[in-house]
């Protein structure tokens, strides 16, 4: 597979590779949204520290270096000069086997319902196919209805329901829904 681009235009938002200069803003935005994302994200279920933000950027850097994952800040606006406020994060990783990329996302609690994640996921899927993936998947807990609306809107097909592969978060019911979109 090729390497993903460090910046993607996604309609109302820009996806830009996480940088160490984003740490303070990442820490603040996640902290403001813990009650919104904590029920669904194990990494945010017990709080989020400045050190957690630094570890996240280090983890993203390692994924980029290895070609195994690509993490992005979701920022309002288009292009590097125009990209403004941090509103969330997203990424893709090759943990679903050869030829596949799994997409994940989160959004600041005050920025939901505006199509930002849908635009970001559409851009990530297109980028995954550009770099050589033959399929992309989104996995979420069955109780996280809002997260499931994103793949549904983008034409993904539900392909499985299974026990969770990761630590349960407080809001989760314990059944993962797997959505798939195949390369055009």
KANOR-V134816 format. One record per residue. N is the residue number from 1. RES is the residue in one small letter. PHI is phi as a letter, one per 20 degrees, with the letter a starting at -180 (999 if undefined). PSI is psi in radians with two decimals (NA if undefined). Layout:
N:RES:PHI:PSI, N:RES:PHI:PSI
//
This chain:
1:x:999:2.60, 2:x:f:3.05, 3:x:e:2.46, 4:x:f:2.67, 5:x:f:2.63, 6:x:e:-0.25, 7:x:b:2.34, 8:x:c:2.38, 9:x:e:2.32, 10:x:c:1.13, 11:x:m:-1.99, 12:x:f:-0.12, 13:x:c:2.84, 14:x:d:2.38, 15:x:d:2.20, 16:x:c:2.34, 17:x:g:2.37, 18:x:g:2.45, 19:x:c:2.74, 20:x:f:-0.49, 21:x:f:-0.17, 22:x:e:-0.16, 23:x:g:-0.87, 24:x:f:-0.74, 25:x:f:-0.70, 26:x:g:-0.84, 27:x:g:-0.77, 28:x:f:-0.83, 29:x:f:-0.74, 30:x:f:-0.77, 31:x:g:-0.70, 32:x:f:-0.33, 33:x:d:0.20, 34:x:g:-0.69, 35:x:f:-0.40, 36:x:e:-0.76, 37:x:e:-0.40, 38:x:g:-0.68, 39:x:f:-0.33, 40:x:d:-0.33, 41:x:d:2.01, 42:x:g:-0.61, 43:x:f:-0.28, 44:x:d:0.03, 45:x:f:-0.42, 46:x:c:0.45, 47:x:o:3.05, 48:x:b:2.18, 49:x:d:2.96, 50:x:g:-0.70, 51:x:f:-0.63, 52:x:f:-0.73, 53:x:f:-0.75, 54:x:f:-0.75, 55:x:f:-0.65, 56:x:f:-0.84, 57:x:f:-0.69, 58:x:f:-0.75, 59:x:f:-0.76, 60:x:f:-0.80, 61:x:g:-0.73, 62:x:f:-0.70, 63:x:f:-0.76, 64:x:f:-0.79, 65:x:f:-0.66, 66:x:e:-0.24, 67:x:m:0.42, 68:x:d:-0.23, 69:x:a:2.68, 70:x:c:1.95, 71:x:d:2.46, 72:x:c:2.52, 73:x:e:2.44, 74:x:e:2.05, 75:x:c:2.54, 76:x:f:2.52, 77:x:n:2.98, 78:x:d:2.49, 79:x:m:2.75, 80:x:g:-0.75, 81:x:f:-0.59, 82:x:e:-0.21, 83:x:f:2.16, 84:x:d:-2.16, 85:x:g:2.34, 86:x:f:2.18, 87:x:c:-0.11, 88:x:r:-2.91, 89:x:b:2.74, 90:x:b:2.95, 91:x:a:3.02, 92:x:c:2.51, 93:x:c:2.69, 94:x:e:0.53, 95:x:f:0.10, 96:x:d:0.27, 97:x:o:2.98, 98:x:g:2.33, 99:x:n:-0.02, 100:x:d:2.67, 101:x:c:2.33, 102:x:e:2.35, 103:x:d:2.40, 104:x:c:2.81, 105:x:a:2.76, 106:x:b:2.77, 107:x:b:2.54, 108:x:g:2.43, 109:x:g:-0.54, 110:x:e:0.01, 111:x:d:0.21, 112:x:f:2.82, 113:x:m:0.28, 114:x:d:0.10, 115:x:n:0.11, 116:x:f:-0.80, 117:x:f:-0.69, 118:x:g:-0.78, 119:x:f:-0.74, 120:x:f:-0.78, 121:x:f:-0.68, 122:x:g:-0.75, 123:x:f:-0.71, 124:x:f:-0.76, 125:x:f:-0.80, 126:x:f:-0.71, 127:x:f:-0.69, 128:x:g:-0.77, 129:x:f:-0.64, 130:x:f:-0.66, 131:x:e:0.01, 132:x:o:0.05, 133:x:f:2.57, 134:x:d:-0.17, 135:x:b:2.67, 136:x:c:2.58, 137:x:c:2.64, 138:x:c:2.31, 139:x:c:2.28, 140:x:b:2.78, 141:x:f:2.50, 142:x:g:-0.50, 143:x:f:-0.29, 144:x:e:1.31, 145:x:f:-0.71, 146:x:f:-0.68, 147:x:f:-0.63, 148:x:f:-0.36, 149:x:f:-0.48, 150:x:f:-0.98, 151:x:f:-0.59, 152:x:f:-0.80, 153:x:f:-0.55, 154:x:e:0.10, 155:x:n:0.24, 156:x:f:2.74, 157:x:d:2.34, 158:x:f:2.17, 159:x:d:-0.22, 160:x:a:2.72, 161:x:c:2.31, 162:x:b:2.92, 163:x:f:2.65, 164:x:f:2.55, 165:x:e:-0.15, 166:x:c:3.02, 167:x:g:2.37, 168:x:f:2.49, 169:x:d:2.85, 170:x:g:-0.57, 171:x:e:-0.11, 172:x:e:2.57, 173:x:e:-0.28, 174:x:n:0.37, 175:x:c:2.10, 176:x:e:2.45, 177:x:d:2.29, 178:x:d:2.16, 179:x:d:2.54, 180:x:c:2.51, 181:x:c:2.21, 182:x:e:2.68, 183:x:g:2.48, 184:x:f:NA
//
